[in-house]
Amino acid sequence: MNEPPTQQFRARGSLDTIDIPTRRDPKTGFFVVRWRDILHCFDDTKRIMNGRTVVLYLTDDDLEE
């Protein structure tokens, strides 16, 4: 069985990265990382950024997180 892709994350101020496995979103078919999975690895996380850009939460059709 194929393993899902992973996404690398690192804590602010750290050079060490960790790989978090993705999950397939049943509606879109895209691979995503759930916020709960990120919090499991980084207890005090408040937001995710890609450079200077904030990464938004995945939302449903009603824009609910």
C-alpha positions in Angstrom: 0.0 0.0 0.0 1.3 3.5 -0.9 2.1 5.8 2.0 0.4 9.2 1.9 2.6 12.2 1.1 4.0 14.2 4.0 4.4 17.9 4.7 7.4 19.3 6.5 7.0 21.6 9.4 9.4 23.4 11.8 8.9 25.4 14.9 9.7 29.1 14.8 13.4 29.7 15.4 14.3 26.0 14.8 16.2 24.5 11.9 14.9 21.0 12.7 11.9 19.8 10.6 9.4 17.1 11.1 7.3 15.3 8.5 3.5 15.1 9.2 1.6 12.6 7.0 -1.2 14.0 5.0 -4.8 12.8 4.8 -7.0 12.7 1.7 -9.9 15.1 2.0 -13.0 13.0 1.0 -14.7 15.9 -0.8 -11.9 17.4 -2.8 -9.5 14.4 -3.1 -6.6 16.7 -2.1 -4.1 15.7 0.5 -4.3 17.9 3.6 -2.7 18.2 7.0 -5.3 18.6 9.7 -4.8 21.3 12.4 -5.3 18.6 15.1 -2.3 16.7 13.7 -0.1 19.9 13.8 -1.2 20.6 17.4 -0.3 17.0 18.3 3.3 17.8 17.2 3.6 21.4 18.3 1.6 22.1 21.5 1.7 25.9 21.6 1.0 26.5 17.9 -1.1 29.5 17.0 -0.8 29.7 13.2 1.1 28.2 10.3 3.1 30.4 7.9 4.8 29.9 4.6 7.4 32.6 4.7 5.4 35.7 5.4 2.1 34.3 4.3 -0.4 32.8 6.8 -1.7 29.4 5.7 -5.5 29.4 6.0 -7.6 26.6 7.6 -9.4 24.1 5.3 -13.1 25.1 5.3 -16.4 23.5 4.2 -18.9 24.9 1.8 -20.2 27.2 4.5 -16.6 28.4 5.2 -16.7 26.7 8.6 -13.3 25.3 9.8 
